Each structure stands twice: as structure tokens, then as C-alpha cells.
Amino acid sequence: MSKKYTDSKSNLFYTLSTIFLTVITVATTILFIIVPKLLIIVPFIIAYFLYAGEHTATDEELFGPKNKEN
């Protein structure tokens, strides 16, 4: 026999616990799936910008020596 919850306090508790479990599940998913991927990718992005900031290629390096005849 299943008891039907008509009491508002029980209904509120059920709703709040469902929301809480959903939030915990989503937070755990983000923590264990998305964050490790970011930890792998972010250092490469930082290193790229640090390297690009240190040395910007000049026209000679990109296109070769300037032709003085033109």
C-alpha cells in the first residue's frame, strides 16, 4: 500500500530534495568531467599567449627580406 502525500510540508520536502539532488548531480558532473578537460587545455592556451607576447614575428621573418627595387 502506497500512501499518497497530500500534506504540503511533505510535498515541499520532496520538491526541495529533488532540486538538491539535481544540483549535486550537475555539480559533480561539472567537477569530474569538464574541469579535468580545462586543466588539460588551459596551460596550452596560456603558453601560446605568453609565447606570442614575447616574440611577435616581423615582416622580414614572415615574408623574407625586403626587396629594395620596389
N, C-alpha and C positions, 0 to 999 in steps of 0.2 A: 504494500500500500504506500503510495507516494502522497506526501502532504503538500497541498497547494499553498504557496506563500501569498497571502493576501495582506499581511501586515506590512506597512510602509517601511518600517525600520529594517526588516529582513530584505525587502526589495532594494533598499538603498545600499545595504551592506553588500548584496550580490553585485550590484552595479559598480560600486567602488572597488570591490575586489577584482572584478573583471578588468576594469580600467587599469588598476595597479599591475596586474599580471601582464597585460598588454604592453604597458610602459617598460616593465622589467625585461620582457622578451625582446622588444625593439632595441633597448639599450644594450643588452647582451649581444645581439646580432651586430650592432654597430661596433661595439668594442672588440669583438673577436674576429670579424670578417673585414670591415672597412679600415680600421686603424692599422693593422699589420701591412695592408697594401700601401697605405700612405707612408708608413715608416720605410718601406722599400723604395718608393718613388721620390719622396721629398728630398732626400740627400742629393740625388742626381740633379734635381731642379736647382737646388741651392748651389751646387758645384758649377752648373752651367752658367748661372748668373754671375758667380764670383769670377769665373774664368773670363767671361765676356767683359766684365767690368775692368779686369786687369789689363787686357790687351784687346784693343779694337783694331781690326785689320785696316791698313792704309790702302790707298788706291793702288800703289805700286805692288803691294802684296796680292791684291785681288786680280788686277788686270795686267800686271807686268810693268816694266819700266816705261815711262812716258816717252812717246815719240816726239822729238823736238822739231821735226819737219812740219808738223801740222800747226 
